Amino acid sequence: MTDYAHIHQPVLLEQCVGLVAPALRTPGALAVDCTLGLAGHSIAFLKAAPQARLIGIDRDIEALRMATARVEQEGLGGRFIPVHAAFDDFSRVLEERGIDTVQAVFMDLGLSSLQIDERERGFSYAHDAPLDMRMDVSQPLTAQMVLERYDAAALTRIFKAYGEERFARQIAQEIVRSRADEPLTSSRQLTALVDRVIPQAHRGSGNPAKRVFQALRIEVNGELEKLARTLPQIANRLAVGGRLVVESYHSLEDKTVKSFMMQGTRVDAPADMPVVPDDMQPFFAPLTKGAVMADDEERERNPRAASVRLRAVELVRPVPQRWRRRFEHEADGSMQRAGARHGATGRRRGKRG
Ligand SMILES: C[S@@+](CC[C@H](N)C(=O)[O-])C[C@H]1O[C@@H](n2cnc3c(N)ncnc32)[C@H](O)[C@@H]1O
């Protein structure tokens, strides 16, 4: 029997169950885990909420296969619906199943340890592998294509924005220079290149290529765009009393989650308005005070927990109409931008070397 718990340890498991399960007490309650992975969190939710069903979404077909086997192994298959999709298809996934609202939505962003350890997918700077980095191998864009096609300015932008890399410009310039001699195809070539560029005196702990790998992965998988257009879809599908619980692992992700949640926790009326109408009252109530982080013991045991930020809100009144429309628009608007990003290589990528 496969020891799944050994492959991937769910981060802040107890805290996540404590936040999700209270929304799943009513018979027929439905939860969606947007990032099923190996179902570590999902199994704990199903066990803590014996009345609930759970839809588990993952864009990684291999993760979905393993998670389904694991859920069945636990005897929970009857309340589990696996779905192969990207989570920004959230509304469509529910629509196709005739589901209007759900009681809880969970996201554990980023990669599973399984993906990090799968050498041939090129996510890790620790192993030599082709520079692929796609979570969904059916999409065309790979890390190698980014390194081949983006110009120095575009590479600098992604290393800076998604990796917070101080030497973004120097690394980007070195990539453009070195690919003229030899294409960059392997993670070993990329780690060696970063190693040449970052001065010894400016290295922190860990592998100096870590931030560049993170940035490439975020770009290849369109992670921030997908998150930004998924959160509004979720808000429009939460039942009153429903909960949204999100674990993120880098500051831009956390910023996106934080600002999305915060906008619903404020009174949406001028400060001098004598009586605030119902539809201007906050519709989210925060369930965490700021972001919850892992304690030393968990960080020690599970390195993935080191950067986690957990935030959660409860929907306390129906999302007001004007917010619903705004959320629909945000889901659509960023969808078009993302379409342009991946589809229109000729136009936007035209300026990339
Ligand atoms: C950190 S793992 C989840 C681990 C899981 N909570 C567990 O305990 O086993 C994140 C998972 O989300 C998936 N994922 C990331 N981005 C996604 C997206 N946009 N749509 C669907 N799945 C996504 C990844 O393929 C990965 O399997």
The ligand as a MOL file (V3000), in Angstrom:
LIG
                    3D

  0  0  0     0  0            999 V3000
M  V30 BEGIN CTAB
M  V30 COUNTS 27 29 0 0 0
M  V30 BEGIN ATOM
M  V30 1 C 0.3510 22.0380 -2.4850 0
M  V30 2 S -0.4450 20.8760 -3.4700 0 CHG=1
M  V30 3 C -1.8650 20.4230 -2.5580 0
M  V30 4 C -1.5850 19.4010 -1.5210 0
M  V30 5 C -2.8120 18.9230 -0.7930 0
M  V30 6 N -3.4030 19.9720 -0.0020 0
M  V30 7 C -2.4900 17.7310 0.0780 0
M  V30 8 O -2.5390 17.8610 1.2910 0
M  V30 9 O -2.1770 16.6520 -0.4600 0 CHG=-1
M  V30 10 C -1.1260 21.8940 -4.7080 0
M  V30 11 C -1.8370 21.1310 -5.8200 0
M  V30 12 O -2.5910 22.1010 -6.5250 0
M  V30 13 C -2.5100 21.8270 -7.9030 0
M  V30 14 N -2.7050 23.0890 -8.5970 0
M  V30 15 C -1.8980 24.1770 -8.6150 0
M  V30 16 N -2.4240 25.1490 -9.3780 0
M  V30 17 C -3.6050 24.6670 -9.8430 0
M  V30 18 C -4.6170 25.2140 -10.6700 0
M  V30 19 N -4.5000 26.4390 -11.2050 0
M  V30 20 N -5.7030 24.4680 -10.9160 0
M  V30 21 C -5.8290 23.2140 -10.3940 0
M  V30 22 N -4.8820 22.6380 -9.6180 0
M  V30 23 C -3.7910 23.3630 -9.3390 0
M  V30 24 C -1.1350 21.2460 -8.1050 0
M  V30 25 O -1.1380 20.4340 -9.2680 0
M  V30 26 C -0.9270 20.4620 -6.8090 0
M  V30 27 O -1.2720 19.1110 -6.9700 0
M  V30 END ATOM
M  V30 BEGIN BOND
M  V30 1 1 1 2
M  V30 2 1 2 3
M  V30 3 1 2 10
M  V30 4 1 3 4
M  V30 5 1 4 5
M  V30 6 1 5 6
M  V30 7 1 5 7
M  V30 8 2 7 8
M  V30 9 1 7 9
M  V30 10 1 10 11
M  V30 11 1 11 12
M  V30 12 1 11 26
M  V30 13 1 12 13
M  V30 14 1 13 14
M  V30 15 1 13 24
M  V30 16 1 14 15
M  V30 17 1 14 23
M  V30 18 2 15 16
M  V30 19 1 16 17
M  V30 20 1 17 18
M  V30 21 2 17 23
M  V30 22 1 18 19
M  V30 23 2 18 20
M  V30 24 1 20 21
M  V30 25 2 21 22
M  V30 26 1 22 23
M  V30 27 1 24 25
M  V30 28 1 24 26
M  V30 29 1 26 27
M  V30 END BOND
M  V30 END CTAB
M  END
